[in-house]
Amino acid sequence: MRSIRTFTALAAALALAAGGQLTAAAPASAAAPLSCDQPSDVTDNGGHRGVAITCRGDSFTGWVRCQKGELTYKQYGNRALSGGLSTTWCDQDGVPVAAGGDPA
């Protein structure tokens, strides 16, 4: 019986110390904005063209917008950690026209 009273008293003291409310931890702050270097053009042995990009601030996925004739399309590269390199390729005969990184 004594342990129940001790437990109840302790619970009441903790509730009063907390202002009588249950509180949750504050949400984590927003991630730092992504800062990316200028993309570098890359070409493989088969003639595929693409871009390699490094971004800092958070994990990211590189992307490239390609032009092939009248068709414009967007390709995504590998996910990379902050400071890492993401390489993205256009289809055969595609030409990179824009590139960047999106937070992952």
TANORVEN-V163008 format. One record per helix or strand of 2 or more residues. SS is the DSSP state (H for helix, E for strand). FROM is the first residue (numbers start at 1). TO is the last residue. If there is no record, write none. Layout:
BEGIN
{{SS FROM TO} {SS FROM TO}}
END
This chain:
BEGIN
{{H 2 17} {E 35 36} {E 40 43} {E 49 56} {E 60 68} {E 71 80} {E 85 89} {E 95 103}}
END
